[in-house]
Structures are given as structure tokens and as C-alpha cells.
Amino acid sequence: MRLDKFLKVSRIIRRRTIAKEVCDQGGASVNGRASKAGTELKTGDVLDVRLGNKLLRVRVLSTPDAVRAQDAQQLYEVIEEKTEQK
């Protein structure tokens, strides 16, 4: 599954267009490598997403094409979540 689609389906980012922008501006990495929106994800990948001053690190548990909103958090496991002070 594409990185931008996973971010949208998992509800880490609510809209796919915003997910694409975040990825293309260097706000996401997969397994420690800067990644574009089209990067293919697989189960077990570690994803870092920077949203403003918040950093979220998650492990991908599943990559279905669609999921109900209440089940979205079952697609990933939060490894680390921190807010950076400016």
C-alpha cells in the first residue's frame, strides 16, 4: 500500500491530499529513509511522521485497502510520540 494511502486509511492524517503533501515535503520516513507519497509499505515497516512540532513513530501491523473508523488504530502500533519544544 502507498504511504499516503496508509496515512489516510489509518486516520493518522485525515485527508490523502494532506498526507501526500506531508510526504513530499519530507515529513515522513519509512525504516529511517526519507520517503515520498508513493513509497510502498508492508507489514513490519517503521514509519516516522512529523506533523508540525509533533513526531509520531509507528509500526505497521496491517495494510488493508479500507477499514472502518473505529478499527483504524488496529493498523499500527505507536512506538513513540513526542512533542518538540521550540
PyMOL commands that set and color helices and strands:
alter all, ss='L'
color gray80, all
select helices_A, chain A and resi 3-9+16-24+69-75
alter helices_A, ss='H'
color red, helices_A
select strands_A, chain A and resi 28-30+33-34+46-51+54-60+76-83
alter strands_A, ss='S'
color yellow, strands_A
deselect
rebuild
show_as cartoon
